[in-house]
Structure formats: structure tokens, C-alpha cells
Amino acid sequence: MRIILLEEAQRRFELEDAWWREHRDATALFVTEFETALARIEAMP
């Protein structure tokens, strides 16, 4: 299964990522966990 983010979801993701990078020490963690979740959904829809 392929996942496509709608424009609103992409915008929201970018806002959350920017907030995370500004307020957390593990700056890439939000993106890493999001990618992991998407990979699991793609593999086991």
C-alpha cells in the first residue's frame, strides 16, 4: 500500500516537525517515528 499525504496533512506535519526541532534535543525523532509509522501502515494496512 502506498500512502499519500494530503496538502493539509503535509502542512501539519511540517508545523509539528518545526516545533519538535525547536523544543526537543532529539531533533530528528519526530520524523524518524513518523517514517516508521508510515512504513508499518504500508506493510500491514
C-alpha angles and dihedrals in degrees: 000000000000121000121213120189116221118230093259092049091049091050091049091048091053092050093049092046092051091050092048093050090050098046107032135065094219093064097177096044096094092054093043093052092044091052090048091052092049091049091052092049091049092050097043109024 
